[in-house]
Amino acid sequence: MPGSTTSARLLSGLLIGAGAAHFLVPRQFDAIVPRTLPGSPRTWTHLSGLAEIAVGAAVAHPRTRSAGALAAAGLFTAVFPANVKMAYDWRHRPAPLRVAALARLPLQVPLVLWAVRLHADGSTTGPRTGRAGIRSRRR
């Protein structure tokens, strides 16, 4: 299905790009790590960056796309508290920054739905295998 391949490429690129940003400009991510998490914010920044890159790579590969998309939905859900923290922390910043921080909150919903849809597409269109694990053909 060409649409789901394009969708997977876009989601993969988004995840890998965001993950790379955790290493290229980590301070902005450190600032939104909830302080209730143990350890240093930088450790969480790097771990979440690695997770995004790994999930993006899984979404990119057709064999792992469905599982990767499901992981992406979980990842988008897991980072929601950081977005809430950012919105709270930015409540006294200039209006455009406050709006940007608040806009991230509802934007998580379409990201989760995108990943869930990609998972559903992948789980229904993946390769079919017989008992021996050999790809069988539909007739």
C-alpha positions as CSV (number, residue, x, y, z in Angstrom):
1,M,0.0,0.0,0.0
2,P,1.9,3.1,-1.2
3,G,0.1,5.4,1.2
4,S,1.3,3.5,4.3
5,T,4.8,3.3,2.9
6,T,4.9,7.1,2.6
7,S,3.3,7.5,6.0
8,A,5.9,5.2,7.5
9,R,8.8,7.1,5.9
10,L,7.4,10.4,7.2
11,L,6.9,9.0,10.7
12,S,10.3,7.4,10.7
13,G,11.9,10.6,9.6
14,L,10.1,12.6,12.3
15,L,11.2,10.1,15.0
16,I,14.8,9.9,13.8
17,G,15.1,13.6,13.4
18,A,13.7,14.3,16.8
19,G,16.0,11.6,18.3
20,A,19.0,13.2,16.7
21,A,18.0,16.6,18.0
22,H,18.3,15.1,21.6
23,F,22.0,14.8,20.9
24,L,22.5,18.0,18.8
25,V,20.7,20.4,21.1
26,P,20.2,18.5,24.4
27,R,19.7,21.5,26.7
28,Q,16.2,22.2,25.4
29,F,15.2,18.6,26.1
30,D,17.0,18.5,29.5
31,A,14.8,21.5,30.6
32,I,11.5,19.5,30.1
33,V,12.6,16.3,31.8
34,P,10.3,16.0,34.9
35,R,12.4,16.4,38.0
36,T,10.6,13.5,39.6
37,L,12.6,11.1,37.4
38,P,15.7,9.7,39.1
39,G,19.1,10.6,37.7
40,S,20.3,13.5,35.5
41,P,18.1,15.1,32.9
42,R,20.8,14.6,30.3
43,T,20.7,10.9,30.8
44,W,16.9,11.0,30.2
45,T,17.5,13.2,27.2
46,H,19.9,10.8,25.7
47,L,17.8,7.7,26.5
48,S,14.7,9.2,25.0
49,G,16.7,10.3,21.9
50,L,18.0,6.7,21.5
51,A,14.5,5.4,21.9
52,E,13.2,7.8,19.2
53,I,16.0,6.8,16.8
54,A,15.4,3.1,17.5
55,V,11.7,3.3,17.1
56,G,12.1,5.4,13.9
57,A,14.4,2.7,12.5
58,A,11.8,0.0,13.3
59,V,9.1,2.0,11.6
60,A,11.3,2.4,8.5
61,H,11.8,-1.3,8.0
62,P,8.8,-3.2,6.6
63,R,9.4,-6.3,8.7
64,T,9.4,-4.3,12.0
65,R,7.1,-1.5,10.9
66,S,4.0,-2.7,12.7
67,A,5.8,-3.3,16.0
68,G,7.7,0.0,15.5
69,A,4.5,1.9,15.0
70,L,3.0,0.5,18.1
71,A,6.2,1.4,20.0
72,A,5.9,4.9,18.5
73,A,2.4,5.3,19.9
74,G,3.7,4.3,23.3
75,L,6.6,6.7,23.0
76,F,4.4,9.6,22.1
77,T,2.2,8.8,25.1
78,A,5.2,8.4,27.4
79,V,6.7,11.8,26.5
80,F,3.4,13.6,27.2
81,P,4.3,14.5,30.8
82,A,7.4,16.3,29.5
83,N,5.2,18.4,27.2
84,V,2.9,19.2,30.1
85,K,5.9,20.3,32.1
86,M,7.1,22.5,29.2
87,A,3.7,24.1,29.0
88,Y,3.7,24.8,32.7
89,D,7.3,26.1,32.8
90,W,6.6,28.4,29.8
91,R,3.5,30.0,31.3
92,H,5.3,33.3,31.8
93,R,7.2,33.4,28.5
94,P,6.1,35.6,25.6
95,A,2.8,34.7,24.0
96,P,4.1,33.0,20.9
97,L,6.3,30.6,23.0
98,R,3.3,29.9,25.4
99,V,1.1,29.1,22.4
100,A,3.8,26.8,21.0
101,A,4.2,25.0,24.3
102,L,0.4,24.6,24.7
103,A,-0.1,23.5,21.1
104,R,2.2,20.6,21.7
105,L,-0.3,19.0,24.1
106,P,-3.2,18.4,21.7
107,L,-0.8,17.6,18.9
108,Q,0.2,14.4,20.7
109,V,-3.2,12.9,19.9
110,P,-2.8,12.9,16.1
111,L,0.8,11.6,16.5
112,V,-0.5,8.6,18.6
113,L,-3.4,8.0,16.2
114,W,-1.0,8.2,13.2
115,A,1.2,5.5,14.8
116,V,-1.7,3.3,15.8
117,R,-3.1,3.5,12.2
118,L,0.3,2.6,10.8
119,H,0.5,-0.3,13.2
120,A,-3.0,-1.5,12.1
121,D,-2.0,-1.1,8.4
122,G,1.1,-3.2,9.0
123,S,-0.5,-5.9,11.0
124,T,-3.1,-6.5,8.3
125,T,-0.8,-6.3,5.3
126,G,2.4,-8.0,6.6
127,P,3.9,-11.1,5.0
128,R,2.0,-14.3,5.5
129,T,4.0,-17.3,6.6
130,G,3.2,-21.0,6.7
131,R,4.1,-23.4,9.5
132,A,7.7,-23.6,8.3
133,G,8.1,-19.9,8.3
134,I,8.2,-19.7,4.5
135,R,6.3,-17.0,2.9
136,S,3.1,-18.4,1.3
137,R,1.3,-16.9,-1.6
138,R,-2.3,-15.9,-1.7
139,R,-4.2,-17.5,-4.5
